[in-house]
């Protein structure tokens, strides 16, 4: 299926995920505002909200905004991955996160996540490397400023042909990001994960979308 067709489906997928997060996450929050499951859904809501914003920045002129918001999404999604581990050490980290006292409590455990991804056959995810690469684009580093210059020069000089490949890559990144959020929130049959209870039957478009 063409990227454009998948991109057109994305808003419906986001709406289905949002409705299910509201249904299931709300129940967890009603039971315990500080549970591991509640933490997972709080970060899932942030991930979904940011990803919805990323789509609005999918234009040649908004490349910088795209990089910054996608980096924020990656942080949230990787933290969600971390929070799903059925591990007392992670539960202790979540407790600190809820207290908001440790400035590093929001940092994902990339090594732990990558090790599990490899065991599940996902191959080299390079979560940490990708996270670091986008960090350089979300701060006024030399690389980020050079990237901004390239973006502005392209739209000022009206050279859309130079942006075609870049836009295709951003579209693919966006769709891959949405797929990764689906996996991180809806997969409950992984022994190392705390189940969240999302029901794919209530989201009829979500799993077919991921498999495309």
C-alpha positions as CSV (number, residue, x, y, z in Angstrom):
1,X,0.0,0.0,0.0
2,X,1.3,3.5,-0.9
3,X,2.5,5.8,1.9
4,X,-0.2,8.3,1.0
5,X,-3.0,5.8,1.5
6,X,-1.6,4.7,4.9
7,X,-1.2,8.3,5.9
8,X,-4.8,9.0,5.1
9,X,-5.8,6.2,7.5
10,X,-3.7,7.5,10.4
11,X,-6.3,9.9,11.9
12,X,-8.8,7.1,12.3
13,X,-6.2,4.9,13.9
14,X,-5.3,7.6,16.3
15,X,-9.0,8.1,17.2
16,X,-9.5,4.4,17.9
17,X,-6.4,4.3,20.1
18,X,-7.5,7.4,21.9
19,X,-11.0,6.0,22.6
20,X,-9.5,2.8,23.9
21,X,-6.9,4.5,26.1
22,X,-9.8,6.6,27.6
23,X,-11.9,3.5,28.3
24,X,-9.2,1.3,29.7
25,X,-6.8,3.9,31.1
26,X,-9.7,5.6,32.9
27,X,-10.5,2.4,34.7
28,X,-6.9,2.0,35.9
29,X,-6.8,5.6,37.1
30,X,-10.1,5.1,39.0
31,X,-8.6,2.1,40.8
32,X,-5.3,3.6,41.6
33,X,-3.9,7.0,40.5
34,X,-0.3,5.9,41.1
35,X,-0.3,2.3,39.8
36,X,2.1,1.0,37.1
37,X,-0.8,0.7,34.7
38,X,-1.8,4.3,35.4
39,X,1.7,5.5,34.7
40,X,1.7,3.6,31.4
41,X,-1.5,5.2,30.2
42,X,-0.5,8.7,31.2
43,X,2.6,8.3,29.0
44,X,0.5,6.6,26.3
45,X,-1.8,9.6,26.2
46,X,1.2,11.9,25.9
47,X,2.6,9.7,23.1
48,X,-0.6,9.8,21.2
49,X,-1.1,13.5,21.7
50,X,2.4,14.3,20.4
51,X,2.0,11.9,17.5
52,X,-1.2,13.6,16.5
53,X,0.7,16.9,16.4
54,X,3.5,15.4,14.4
55,X,1.1,14.8,11.5
56,X,0.2,18.5,11.4
57,X,3.9,19.2,10.8
58,X,4.3,16.9,7.8
59,X,5.0,19.7,5.4
60,X,8.3,20.9,3.7
61,X,8.1,24.2,5.7
62,X,7.7,22.7,9.1
63,X,10.7,20.3,9.2
64,X,12.2,21.8,12.4
65,X,8.9,21.5,14.2
66,X,8.6,17.9,13.0
67,X,12.1,17.0,14.3
68,X,11.4,18.5,17.8
69,X,8.0,17.0,18.3
70,X,9.0,13.6,16.9
71,X,11.9,13.6,19.4
72,X,9.4,14.4,22.2
73,X,7.2,11.5,21.0
74,X,10.1,9.1,20.9
75,X,11.0,10.0,24.5
76,X,7.4,9.3,25.6
77,X,7.0,6.1,23.7
78,X,10.4,4.7,24.9
79,X,9.4,5.6,28.5
80,X,6.1,3.8,28.0
81,X,8.1,0.8,26.7
82,X,10.2,1.0,29.9
83,X,7.2,1.4,32.2
84,X,5.6,-1.8,30.9
85,X,8.3,-4.1,32.3
86,X,6.9,-6.4,35.1
87,X,9.9,-5.6,37.2
88,X,10.2,-4.2,40.7
89,X,13.1,-1.9,39.7
90,X,10.8,-0.3,37.1
91,X,8.0,0.0,39.7
92,X,10.4,1.8,42.0
93,X,11.4,4.1,39.1
94,X,7.7,4.8,38.4
95,X,7.2,5.8,42.1
96,X,10.0,8.3,41.7
97,X,8.5,9.5,38.4
98,X,5.1,10.1,40.1
99,X,6.9,12.1,42.9
100,X,8.4,14.3,40.3
101,X,11.6,14.8,42.4
102,X,14.2,13.2,40.1
103,X,14.9,15.1,36.9
104,X,16.1,11.9,35.3
105,X,13.0,9.8,36.2
106,X,11.5,10.4,32.7
107,X,14.5,8.9,30.9
108,X,13.8,5.6,29.1
109,X,15.9,2.5,29.8
110,X,17.0,2.0,26.2
111,X,19.4,-0.9,26.8
112,X,16.6,-2.8,28.6
113,X,14.1,-2.1,25.9
114,X,16.6,-3.0,23.1
115,X,17.4,-6.3,24.8
116,X,13.8,-7.3,24.9
117,X,13.2,-6.2,21.3
118,X,16.0,-8.5,20.2
119,X,14.6,-11.4,22.1
120,X,11.3,-10.8,20.4
121,X,13.0,-10.9,17.0
122,X,12.7,-7.2,16.2
123,X,16.4,-7.0,15.4
124,X,18.5,-3.9,16.0
125,X,16.1,-1.1,17.1
126,X,18.8,1.4,17.9
127,X,16.5,3.3,20.2
128,X,19.3,5.0,22.0
129,X,21.1,6.1,18.8
130,X,17.9,7.3,17.2
131,X,17.0,9.2,20.4
132,X,20.4,10.8,20.5
133,X,20.3,11.8,16.8
134,X,17.0,13.6,17.2
135,X,18.3,15.3,20.3
136,X,20.9,17.1,18.1
137,X,18.0,18.4,16.1
138,X,15.9,19.6,19.0
139,X,18.6,21.9,20.4
140,X,20.4,24.8,18.6
141,X,23.5,22.7,17.8
142,X,25.5,23.4,14.6
143,X,23.9,20.3,13.0
144,X,20.4,21.6,13.9
145,X,21.1,25.1,12.5
146,X,22.5,23.7,9.3
147,X,19.4,21.5,9.0
148,X,17.2,24.6,9.5
149,X,19.2,26.5,6.9
150,X,18.6,23.7,4.4
151,X,14.9,23.7,5.1
152,X,14.5,27.4,4.7
153,X,16.6,27.6,1.6
154,X,14.5,24.9,0.0
155,X,11.2,26.6,0.6
156,X,12.5,30.1,-0.2
157,X,14.0,29.0,-3.5
158,X,11.0,26.8,-4.2
159,X,12.9,23.6,-5.0
160,X,10.2,21.0,-4.1
161,X,12.2,18.3,-6.0
162,X,14.9,18.5,-3.3
163,X,12.2,17.8,-0.7
164,X,10.5,14.8,-2.2
165,X,12.8,12.2,-0.8
166,X,12.9,13.9,2.6
167,X,9.1,14.1,2.8
168,X,8.8,10.4,1.9
169,X,11.2,9.5,4.7
170,X,9.3,11.7,7.2
171,X,6.0,10.1,6.2
172,X,7.5,6.6,6.6
173,X,8.9,7.7,10.0
174,X,5.5,8.9,11.1
175,X,3.8,5.7,10.1
176,X,6.5,3.6,11.7
177,X,6.1,5.7,14.9
178,X,2.4,5.0,14.9
179,X,3.0,1.3,14.4
180,X,5.5,1.3,17.3
181,X,2.9,2.9,19.6
182,X,0.3,0.3,18.7
183,X,2.8,-2.5,19.6
184,X,3.8,-0.8,22.8
185,X,0.3,-0.3,24.1
186,X,-1.7,-3.3,22.7
187,X,0.6,-6.2,23.1
188,X,-0.2,-8.0,26.3
189,X,1.1,-11.5,25.6
190,X,4.7,-10.6,26.2
191,X,5.8,-12.3,29.5
192,X,8.0,-9.4,30.6
193,X,5.2,-6.9,30.2
194,X,2.5,-5.8,32.7
195,X,-0.8,-6.3,30.8
196,X,-2.7,-3.1,30.1
197,X,-6.0,-4.6,28.9
198,X,-6.6,-2.8,25.6
199,X,-9.0,-4.7,23.4
200,X,-8.2,-4.9,19.7
201,X,-11.8,-5.9,19.0
202,X,-12.8,-2.4,20.0
203,X,-10.2,-1.0,17.5
204,X,-11.1,-2.9,14.3
205,X,-8.7,-0.8,12.1
206,X,-5.7,-0.7,14.4
207,X,-4.2,-4.2,13.9
208,X,-4.8,-4.3,10.2
209,X,-3.1,-1.0,9.9
210,X,-0.1,-2.2,11.8
211,X,0.2,-5.3,9.6
212,X,0.3,-3.2,6.5
